[in-house]
Amino acid sequence: MSKKQNDYSGAASVLEIHLDKVARNYLAFRKMLKNGADCAAVVKADAYGLGAPQVARAIFDQECRHFFVAHFDEAVAIRAVLPKEALIYVLNGPYGAAPKDFAENGFVPVLNSLQDLAYWTEFSATSGKRQPAILHIDTGMNRLGLSAKDAGTLNRDMLKAVDLRYVMSHLSCGDEPDHPMNAQQLAAFKSLTSALGMPVRLSFANSAGILLGDDYHFDLARPGCGLYGINPSSGVNPMEGTVTLKARIVQTRFIDISSPVGYGAAYKASAPAHCATISVGYADGYLRSLTGRGKVVINGEKCPVIGRVSMDSIIVDTTALEVQPNQGDWAEIIGAQQLVDEVAAQAGTIGYEILTSLGRRYRRHYTGG
């Protein structure tokens, strides 16, 4: 093994997370916003697998003050690293802890139903102060939020019983700019919020919604996937890739024609071939669906995965390489030559699943923070 390759103290695999690129993606979104809209950051699911405490702090340093998570425990994780002026919103509502724990930590729940609103109103009354909240109105996704019918039952007194910071909704087809649902949801959002009969601050756009234009920006945008380099739309990706994932080659070999490779002997070589076994598998989040479809970059060239993806390893065909790799060399799984969306396409899924599936066995290394 060469000294050049023998870095990271011999780690079998390394996930480099480029915080400077996450920060630049955040700043790019903020620059796109019009009419004085604020820019939040969605850091749920451990910042899409990249590490919520590290990512949240890096974005806070870019003057972001609004952070969205899904669960109470996720809010706790980032509160530990963020100053008090950071506002943390919990998308799945006022659950996972007692209401007083939300209040004491300064967490703001998103109220997704009339039941949520009644629950939070009762807590406001017993606590002696109007507790902050966001109200979520569904405009066509039918996942979370008050239905149009339920929203129609709201009145000024019901809403003034809590400290209503924003009214929000969520786009279902924002990554398809020409989809008619975008305009339909926008019209529904304007209509339903106008019918509330009181001035409220509004939040509608996710990453894709920001790219749809300033009609979707309102008062607070909530970029998520684009912060992490996932393409938020169907066109050319305007975001920077934020991770480099690489794993060691742990063995090389030469196989004869018709030699079986991997579990089930599901692959047989059609010609003599050079192969490399790489220290990454489905236990690390390298999805089994990449069997026969995935590619890794070795010596600047893409090499196909052959045989089934195993728990701890994959096998790739390196025959086409001009210079064969050695045991201990690196293979790039995700990086500048193969962004996360390309790996997702190989796996038949989306970049969200690839990033949030990244395992805990990687040696994590943060750069640019």
C-alpha positions as a Markdown table, in Angstrom:
| # | Residue | x | y | z |
|---|---|---|---|---|
| 1 | Met | 0.0 | 0.0 | 0.0 |
| 2 | Ser | 1.5 | 3.4 | -1.0 |
| 3 | Lys | 1.9 | 6.2 | 1.5 |
| 4 | Lys | -0.1 | 8.4 | -0.8 |
| 5 | Gln | -3.2 | 6.1 | -0.3 |
| 6 | Asn | -2.5 | 5.4 | 3.4 |
| 7 | Asp | -4.3 | 8.3 | 4.9 |
| 8 | Tyr | -7.3 | 8.6 | 7.4 |
| 9 | Ser | -5.3 | 6.2 | 9.6 |
| 10 | Gly | -6.2 | 3.3 | 7.5 |
| 11 | Ala | -10.0 | 3.9 | 7.5 |
| 12 | Ala | -11.9 | 1.4 | 5.4 |
| 13 | Ser | -14.3 | 4.1 | 4.1 |
| 14 | Val | -14.6 | 7.9 | 4.5 |
| 15 | Leu | -17.5 | 10.3 | 4.1 |
| 16 | Glu | -16.2 | 13.8 | 3.5 |
| 17 | Ile | -18.9 | 16.5 | 4.2 |
| 18 | His | -18.1 | 19.8 | 2.7 |
| 19 | Leu | -19.7 | 22.4 | 5.0 |
| 20 | Asp | -18.5 | 25.3 | 2.8 |
| 21 | Lys | -20.5 | 23.9 | -0.1 |
| 22 | Val | -23.6 | 23.5 | 2.1 |
| 23 | Ala | -23.2 | 27.1 | 3.2 |
| 24 | Arg | -22.8 | 28.3 | -0.5 |
| 25 | Asn | -26.0 | 26.4 | -1.4 |
| 26 | Tyr | -27.8 | 28.2 | 1.4 |
| 27 | Leu | -26.5 | 31.6 | 0.3 |
| 28 | Ala | -27.5 | 30.8 | -3.3 |
| 29 | Phe | -31.1 | 30.2 | -2.2 |
| 30 | Arg | -31.2 | 33.3 | -0.1 |
| 31 | Lys | -30.0 | 35.3 | -3.0 |
| 32 | Met | -32.9 | 34.0 | -5.1 |
| 33 | Leu | -35.5 | 35.2 | -2.7 |
| 34 | Lys | -37.5 | 38.3 | -3.5 |
| 35 | Asn | -39.6 | 40.8 | -1.6 |
| 36 | Gly | -37.7 | 40.5 | 1.7 |
| 37 | Ala | -38.4 | 36.8 | 2.2 |
| 38 | Asp | -36.4 | 35.1 | 4.9 |
| 39 | Cys | -34.5 | 31.9 | 4.2 |
| 40 | Ala | -34.8 | 28.9 | 6.6 |
| 41 | Ala | -32.9 | 25.6 | 6.5 |
| 42 | Val | -34.5 | 22.2 | 6.8 |
| 43 | Val | -32.1 | 20.0 | 8.8 |
| 44 | Lys | -34.4 | 17.1 | 9.6 |
| 45 | Ala | -33.2 | 13.5 | 9.3 |
| 46 | Asp | -29.8 | 14.5 | 10.7 |
| 47 | Ala | -29.5 | 17.1 | 8.0 |
| 48 | Tyr | -30.4 | 14.5 | 5.3 |
| 49 | Gly | -27.7 | 12.2 | 6.7 |
| 50 | Leu | -24.8 | 14.7 | 6.8 |
| 51 | Gly | -24.9 | 15.5 | 10.5 |
| 52 | Ala | -27.4 | 18.1 | 11.8 |
| 53 | Pro | -25.3 | 19.7 | 14.5 |
| 54 | Gln | -22.4 | 20.4 | 12.2 |
| 55 | Val | -24.6 | 21.5 | 9.3 |
| 56 | Ala | -26.9 | 23.7 | 11.4 |
| 57 | Arg | -24.0 | 25.5 | 12.9 |
| 58 | Ala | -22.4 | 26.1 | 9.5 |
| 59 | Ile | -25.6 | 27.6 | 8.2 |
| 60 | Phe | -26.2 | 29.6 | 11.3 |
| 61 | Asp | -22.8 | 31.2 | 10.7 |
| 62 | Gln | -24.3 | 32.4 | 7.4 |
| 63 | Glu | -26.9 | 34.3 | 9.4 |
| 64 | Cys | -29.7 | 31.7 | 9.0 |
| 65 | Arg | -32.0 | 32.0 | 12.0 |
| 66 | His | -34.9 | 29.6 | 11.1 |
| 67 | Phe | -34.4 | 25.8 | 11.3 |
| 68 | Phe | -36.9 | 23.1 | 10.6 |
| 69 | Val | -36.7 | 19.5 | 11.9 |
| 70 | Ala | -39.3 | 16.7 | 11.9 |
| 71 | His | -39.2 | 15.5 | 15.6 |
| 72 | Phe | -38.6 | 16.8 | 19.0 |
| 73 | Asp | -35.4 | 14.8 | 19.5 |
| 74 | Glu | -34.0 | 16.3 | 16.3 |
| 75 | Ala | -34.7 | 19.8 | 17.7 |
| 76 | Val | -32.8 | 18.9 | 20.9 |
| 77 | Ala | -29.8 | 17.8 | 18.8 |
| 78 | Ile | -29.4 | 21.1 | 17.1 |
| 79 | Arg | -30.4 | 23.3 | 20.1 |
| 80 | Ala | -27.2 | 22.0 | 21.8 |
| 81 | Val | -25.0 | 23.8 | 19.2 |
| 82 | Leu | -27.2 | 26.8 | 18.2 |
| 83 | Pro | -27.4 | 30.1 | 20.1 |
| 84 | Lys | -30.8 | 31.1 | 21.6 |
| 85 | Glu | -31.7 | 33.4 | 18.8 |
| 86 | Ala | -32.0 | 30.4 | 16.5 |
| 87 | Leu | -35.7 | 29.5 | 16.0 |
| 88 | Ile | -36.4 | 25.8 | 15.7 |
| 89 | Tyr | -39.6 | 24.5 | 14.3 |
| 90 | Val | -40.9 | 20.9 | 14.6 |
| 91 | Leu | -42.8 | 19.8 | 11.5 |
| 92 | Asn | -44.5 | 16.7 | 12.9 |
| 93 | Gly | -46.3 | 18.7 | 15.6 |
| 94 | Pro | -46.3 | 19.2 | 19.4 |
| 95 | Tyr | -45.5 | 15.6 | 20.2 |
| 96 | Gly | -42.5 | 13.5 | 21.4 |
| 97 | Ala | -42.3 | 15.5 | 24.7 |
| 98 | Ala | -44.5 | 17.4 | 27.1 |
| 99 | Pro | -45.6 | 20.8 | 25.9 |
| 100 | Lys | -43.6 | 22.5 | 28.7 |
| 101 | Asp | -40.4 | 20.9 | 27.2 |
| 102 | Phe | -41.2 | 22.6 | 23.9 |
| 103 | Ala | -41.6 | 25.9 | 25.6 |
| 104 | Glu | -38.6 | 25.6 | 27.8 |
| 105 | Asn | -36.4 | 24.8 | 24.9 |
| 106 | Gly | -37.9 | 27.4 | 22.6 |
| 107 | Phe | -39.2 | 24.9 | 20.1 |
| 108 | Val | -42.1 | 26.0 | 17.9 |
| 109 | Pro | -44.4 | 23.2 | 16.8 |
| 110 | Val | -46.2 | 23.0 | 13.5 |
| 111 | Leu | -49.9 | 22.4 | 14.1 |
| 112 | Asn | -51.2 | 20.1 | 11.4 |
| 113 | Ser | -54.8 | 19.5 | 12.5 |
| 114 | Leu | -57.7 | 21.0 | 14.5 |
| 115 | Gln | -56.7 | 18.6 | 17.2 |
| 116 | Asp | -53.2 | 20.0 | 17.3 |
| 117 | Leu | -54.6 | 23.5 | 17.5 |
| 118 | Ala | -56.9 | 22.6 | 20.4 |
| 119 | Tyr | -54.0 | 20.9 | 22.2 |
| 120 | Trp | -51.7 | 23.8 | 21.8 |
| 121 | Thr | -54.5 | 26.3 | 22.7 |
| 122 | Glu | -55.1 | 24.4 | 25.9 |
| 123 | Phe | -51.4 | 24.5 | 26.8 |
| 124 | Ser | -51.3 | 28.3 | 26.1 |
| 125 | Ala | -54.2 | 28.8 | 28.5 |
| 126 | Thr | -52.7 | 26.7 | 31.3 |
| 127 | Ser | -49.2 | 28.2 | 30.8 |
| 128 | Gly | -50.6 | 31.7 | 31.1 |
| 129 | Lys | -49.2 | 33.0 | 27.8 |
| 130 | Arg | -49.9 | 32.5 | 24.1 |
| 131 | Gln | -47.4 | 29.8 | 22.9 |
| 132 | Pro | -45.8 | 30.2 | 19.5 |
| 133 | Ala | -46.8 | 27.9 | 16.7 |
| 134 | Ile | -47.0 | 27.5 | 12.9 |
| 135 | Leu | -50.3 | 26.5 | 11.4 |
| 136 | His | -50.1 | 24.1 | 8.4 |
| 137 | Ile | -52.9 | 24.2 | 5.8 |
| 138 | Asp | -53.0 | 21.4 | 3.2 |
| 139 | Thr | -53.4 | 22.7 | -0.3 |
| 140 | Gly | -53.5 | 19.4 | -2.2 |
| 141 | Met | -50.7 | 17.0 | -1.0 |
| 142 | Asn | -53.0 | 15.2 | 1.5 |
| 143 | Arg | -50.1 | 14.4 | 3.8 |
| 144 | Leu | -50.1 | 16.9 | 6.7 |
| 145 | Gly | -52.1 | 20.0 | 7.4 |
| 146 | Leu | -55.6 | 21.1 | 7.9 |
| 147 | Ser | -57.9 | 20.3 | 5.0 |
| 148 | Ala | -59.6 | 23.2 | 3.2 |
| 149 | Lys | -62.8 | 22.2 | 5.0 |
| 150 | Asp | -61.2 | 22.4 | 8.5 |
| 151 | Ala | -59.4 | 25.6 | 7.6 |
| 152 | Gly | -62.7 | 27.1 | 6.8 |
| 153 | Thr | -63.9 | 26.6 | 10.4 |
| 154 | Leu | -61.1 | 28.7 | 11.8 |
| 155 | Asn | -61.8 | 32.2 | 13.1 |
| 156 | Arg | -59.8 | 35.1 | 14.5 |
| 157 | Asp | -60.4 | 34.1 | 18.2 |
| 158 | Met | -59.2 | 30.5 | 17.6 |
| 159 | Leu | -56.0 | 31.7 | 15.9 |
| 160 | Lys | -55.3 | 34.5 | 18.4 |
| 161 | Ala | -55.3 | 31.9 | 21.2 |
| 162 | Val | -51.8 | 31.0 | 20.2 |
| 163 | Asp | -48.8 | 33.1 | 19.0 |
| 164 | Leu | -49.1 | 32.3 | 15.3 |
| 165 | Arg | -45.7 | 32.9 | 13.7 |
| 166 | Tyr | -46.5 | 31.6 | 10.2 |
| 167 | Val | -49.1 | 29.8 | 8.2 |
| 168 | Met | -47.5 | 27.2 | 5.9 |
| 169 | Ser | -48.2 | 24.7 | 3.2 |
| 170 | His | -46.1 | 22.3 | 1.1 |
| 171 | Leu | -45.7 | 21.8 | -2.6 |
| 172 | Ser | -46.2 | 18.3 | -3.9 |
| 173 | Cys | -44.9 | 18.7 | -7.5 |
| 174 | Gly | -42.5 | 21.7 | -7.2 |
| 175 | Asp | -39.7 | 19.7 | -8.8 |
| 176 | Glu | -41.7 | 19.6 | -12.0 |
| 177 | Pro | -41.9 | 23.3 | -12.9 |
| 178 | Asp | -44.7 | 22.8 | -15.5 |
| 179 | His | -46.9 | 20.6 | -13.4 |
| 180 | Pro | -50.4 | 22.2 | -13.0 |
| 181 | Met | -50.5 | 21.3 | -9.3 |
| 182 | Asn | -48.0 | 24.1 | -8.6 |
| 183 | Ala | -50.4 | 26.8 | -9.8 |
| 184 | Gln | -53.4 | 25.0 | -8.2 |
| 185 | Gln | -51.7 | 24.8 | -4.8 |
| 186 | Leu | -50.5 | 28.4 | -5.0 |
| 187 | Ala | -54.0 | 29.6 | -5.7 |
| 188 | Ala | -55.4 | 27.5 | -2.9 |
| 189 | Phe | -52.8 | 28.8 | -0.5 |
| 190 | Lys | -53.6 | 32.4 | -1.3 |
| 191 | Ser | -57.4 | 31.8 | -1.0 |
| 192 | Leu | -57.3 | 29.8 | 2.2 |
| 193 | Thr | -54.9 | 32.2 | 4.0 |
| 194 | Ser | -56.9 | 35.2 | 2.8 |
| 195 | Ala | -60.0 | 33.7 | 4.3 |
| 196 | Leu | -58.5 | 33.6 | 7.7 |
| 197 | Gly | -59.5 | 37.2 | 8.1 |
| 198 | Met | -56.3 | 38.4 | 9.8 |
| 199 | Pro | -52.8 | 39.4 | 8.8 |
| 200 | Val | -50.4 | 36.4 | 8.9 |
| 201 | Arg | -46.9 | 35.7 | 7.7 |
| 202 | Leu | -46.7 | 32.9 | 5.1 |
| 203 | Ser | -44.3 | 30.1 | 4.2 |
| 204 | Phe | -44.8 | 28.0 | 1.1 |
| 205 | Ala | -41.6 | 27.3 | -0.9 |
| 206 | Asn | -39.3 | 24.4 | -0.4 |
| 207 | Ser | -36.1 | 24.1 | -2.5 |
| 208 | Ala | -38.0 | 23.5 | -5.7 |
| 209 | Gly | -40.6 | 26.2 | -4.8 |
| 210 | Ile | -37.8 | 28.8 | -4.6 |
| 211 | Leu | -36.8 | 28.0 | -8.2 |
| 212 | Leu | -40.5 | 28.5 | -9.3 |
| 213 | Gly | -40.2 | 32.2 | -8.8 |
| 214 | Asp | -41.1 | 35.0 | -6.4 |
| 215 | Asp | -44.8 | 34.3 | -6.5 |
| 216 | Tyr | -44.0 | 31.3 | -4.3 |
| 217 | His | -41.6 | 33.0 | -1.9 |
| 218 | Phe | -43.9 | 34.8 | 0.5 |
| 219 | Asp | -42.3 | 35.6 | 3.9 |
| 220 | Leu | -40.2 | 32.5 | 4.7 |
| 221 | Ala | -38.8 | 29.8 | 2.3 |
| 222 | Arg | -37.8 | 26.4 | 3.6 |
| 223 | Pro | -35.0 | 24.9 | 1.4 |
| 224 | Gly | -34.0 | 21.3 | 2.2 |
| 225 | Cys | -32.7 | 18.9 | -0.4 |
| 226 | Gly | -30.9 | 21.6 | -2.4 |
| 227 | Leu | -28.8 | 22.6 | 0.6 |
| 228 | Tyr | -27.2 | 19.1 | 0.3 |
| 229 | Gly | -26.6 | 19.1 | -3.4 |
| 230 | Ile | -29.7 | 17.2 | -4.5 |
| 231 | Asn | -31.2 | 18.7 | -7.7 |
| 232 | Pro | -34.4 | 20.4 | -6.6 |
| 233 | Ser | -35.8 | 20.6 | -10.1 |
| 234 | Ser | -35.9 | 18.6 | -13.3 |
| 235 | Gly | -33.4 | 20.8 | -15.2 |
| 236 | Val | -29.7 | 21.4 | -14.8 |
| 237 | Asn | -28.8 | 21.1 | -11.1 |
| 238 | Pro | -27.8 | 24.6 | -9.8 |
| 239 | Met | -26.5 | 23.3 | -6.5 |
| 240 | Glu | -23.1 | 22.2 | -5.5 |
| 241 | Gly | -22.4 | 18.6 | -4.4 |
| 242 | Thr | -21.7 | 18.5 | -0.7 |
| 243 | Val | -20.3 | 15.0 | -0.1 |
| 244 | Thr | -17.4 | 12.8 | -1.2 |
| 245 | Leu | -17.9 | 9.2 | -0.3 |
| 246 | Lys | -15.0 | 6.8 | -0.9 |
| 247 | Ala | -14.1 | 3.3 | 0.2 |
| 248 | Arg | -11.0 | 1.1 | 0.2 |
| 249 | Ile | -10.2 | -1.6 | -2.3 |
| 250 | Val | -9.6 | -4.6 | 0.0 |
| 251 | Gln | -8.7 | -7.1 | -2.6 |
| 252 | Thr | -8.0 | -7.4 | -6.3 |
| 253 | Arg | -8.1 | -10.5 | -8.5 |
| 254 | Phe | -8.2 | -11.8 | -12.0 |
| 255 | Ile | -11.0 | -14.2 | -13.0 |
| 256 | Asp | -11.5 | -16.5 | -16.0 |
| 257 | Ile | -14.4 | -16.5 | -18.4 |
| 258 | Ser | -17.6 | -17.9 | -16.9 |
| 259 | Ser | -16.3 | -17.4 | -13.3 |
| 260 | Pro | -19.2 | -16.7 | -10.9 |
| 261 | Val | -19.1 | -13.5 | -8.8 |
| 262 | Gly | -20.9 | -12.8 | -5.6 |
| 263 | Tyr | -23.9 | -14.4 | -3.8 |
| 264 | Gly | -26.0 | -16.8 | -5.7 |
| 265 | Ala | -23.5 | -16.9 | -8.5 |
| 266 | Ala | -25.9 | -14.5 | -10.2 |
| 267 | Tyr | -23.2 | -13.0 | -12.3 |
| 268 | Lys | -20.8 | -14.9 | -14.5 |
| 269 | Ala | -17.9 | -13.3 | -16.4 |
| 270 | Ser | -18.4 | -13.2 | -20.1 |
| 271 | Ala | -14.7 | -12.8 | -20.6 |
| 272 | Pro | -11.5 | -12.9 | -18.5 |
| 273 | Ala | -11.7 | -9.9 | -16.1 |
| 274 | His | -9.9 | -7.9 | -13.5 |
| 275 | Cys | -12.0 | -7.3 | -10.4 |
| 276 | Ala | -11.7 | -5.3 | -7.2 |
| 277 | Thr | -13.6 | -5.9 | -3.9 |
| 278 | Ile | -14.5 | -2.6 | -2.2 |
| 279 | Ser | -15.3 | -2.1 | 1.5 |
| 280 | Val | -18.9 | -0.8 | 1.2 |
| 281 | Gly | -22.2 | -2.6 | 1.2 |
| 282 | Tyr | -25.8 | -2.3 | 2.1 |
| 283 | Ala | -25.0 | -2.1 | 5.8 |
| 284 | Asp | -23.3 | 1.2 | 4.9 |
| 285 | Gly | -26.3 | 2.5 | 2.9 |
| 286 | Tyr | -25.0 | 1.3 | -0.5 |
| 287 | Leu | -28.4 | 0.1 | -1.6 |
| 288 | Arg | -28.8 | -3.5 | -2.8 |
| 289 | Ser | -30.8 | -2.2 | -5.8 |
| 290 | Leu | -27.4 | -1.0 | -7.1 |
| 291 | Thr | -26.6 | -4.7 | -8.0 |
| 292 | Gly | -25.7 | -4.8 | -11.6 |
| 293 | Arg | -26.5 | -1.1 | -12.0 |
| 294 | Gly | -24.1 | 0.8 | -9.8 |
| 295 | Lys | -20.7 | 2.3 | -10.8 |
| 296 | Val | -17.8 | 3.6 | -8.8 |
| 297 | Val | -14.9 | 5.8 | -9.9 |
| 298 | Ile | -11.4 | 4.3 | -9.8 |
| 299 | Asn | -8.4 | 6.1 | -11.3 |
| 300 | Gly | -10.8 | 8.6 | -12.8 |
| 301 | Glu | -12.8 | 6.0 | -14.6 |
| 302 | Lys | -16.2 | 4.5 | -13.9 |
| 303 | Cys | -16.2 | 0.8 | -13.1 |
| 304 | Pro | -19.5 | -1.2 | -13.1 |
| 305 | Val | -20.7 | -3.2 | -10.0 |
| 306 | Ile | -20.8 | -6.9 | -10.8 |
| 307 | Gly | -22.5 | -9.6 | -8.7 |
| 308 | Arg | -24.9 | -8.8 | -5.8 |
| 309 | Val | -24.2 | -6.0 | -3.4 |
| 310 | Ser | -23.3 | -7.7 | -0.1 |
| 311 | Met | -23.6 | -6.4 | 3.5 |
| 312 | Asp | -20.1 | -5.2 | 3.7 |
| 313 | Ser | -18.7 | -5.2 | 0.2 |
| 314 | Ile | -19.2 | -4.8 | -3.5 |
| 315 | Ile | -17.2 | -6.2 | -6.5 |
| 316 | Val | -16.5 | -4.1 | -9.5 |
| 317 | Asp | -15.0 | -4.9 | -12.9 |
| 318 | Thr | -11.8 | -2.9 | -13.5 |
| 319 | Thr | -10.8 | -4.5 | -16.7 |
| 320 | Ala | -11.2 | -1.3 | -18.8 |
| 321 | Leu | -8.7 | 0.6 | -16.6 |
| 322 | Glu | -5.4 | 1.4 | -18.2 |
| 323 | Val | -3.7 | 1.0 | -14.8 |
| 324 | Gln | -5.1 | -1.6 | -12.5 |
| 325 | Pro | -5.6 | -0.5 | -8.8 |
| 326 | Asn | -3.9 | -2.0 | -5.8 |
| 327 | Gln | -5.3 | -3.2 | -2.5 |
| 328 | Gly | -5.7 | -0.1 | -0.3 |
| 329 | Asp | -6.5 | 2.3 | -3.1 |
| 330 | Trp | -9.6 | 4.4 | -2.9 |
| 331 | Ala | -12.8 | 4.0 | -5.0 |
| 332 | Glu | -15.1 | 7.0 | -5.1 |
| 333 | Ile | -18.7 | 6.2 | -4.6 |
| 334 | Ile | -20.1 | 9.7 | -4.6 |
| 335 | Gly | -18.1 | 12.8 | -5.5 |
| 336 | Ala | -17.3 | 15.3 | -8.2 |
| 337 | Gln | -17.3 | 12.7 | -10.9 |
| 338 | Gln | -20.5 | 11.1 | -9.8 |
| 339 | Leu | -23.0 | 13.3 | -7.9 |
| 340 | Val | -25.6 | 11.9 | -5.5 |
| 341 | Asp | -28.4 | 12.2 | -8.1 |
| 342 | Glu | -26.5 | 10.0 | -10.5 |
| 343 | Val | -26.0 | 7.3 | -7.9 |
| 344 | Ala | -29.7 | 7.6 | -7.1 |
| 345 | Ala | -30.6 | 7.1 | -10.8 |
| 346 | Gln | -28.5 | 4.0 | -10.9 |
| 347 | Ala | -30.3 | 2.6 | -7.8 |
| 348 | Gly | -33.8 | 3.6 | -9.2 |
| 349 | Thr | -34.5 | 6.0 | -6.3 |
| 350 | Ile | -33.9 | 9.6 | -5.4 |
| 351 | Gly | -31.0 | 11.5 | -3.9 |
| 352 | Tyr | -32.9 | 11.9 | -0.6 |
| 353 | Glu | -32.8 | 8.2 | 0.0 |
| 354 | Ile | -29.1 | 7.8 | -0.9 |
| 355 | Leu | -28.0 | 10.6 | 1.5 |
| 356 | Thr | -30.3 | 9.6 | 4.4 |
| 357 | Ser | -29.2 | 5.9 | 4.1 |
| 358 | Leu | -25.5 | 6.6 | 4.6 |
| 359 | Gly | -24.4 | 4.4 | 7.4 |
| 360 | Arg | -22.5 | 5.1 | 10.6 |
| 361 | Arg | -19.4 | 3.0 | 9.7 |
| 362 | Tyr | -17.9 | 5.6 | 7.6 |
| 363 | Arg | -15.1 | 7.7 | 9.0 |
| 364 | Arg | -16.7 | 11.1 | 8.9 |
| 365 | His | -14.5 | 14.1 | 8.0 |
| 366 | Tyr | -15.9 | 17.7 | 7.9 |
| 367 | Thr | -14.2 | 20.2 | 5.7 |
| 368 | Gly | -14.8 | 23.9 | 5.1 |
| 369 | Gly | -16.4 | 24.5 | 8.5 |
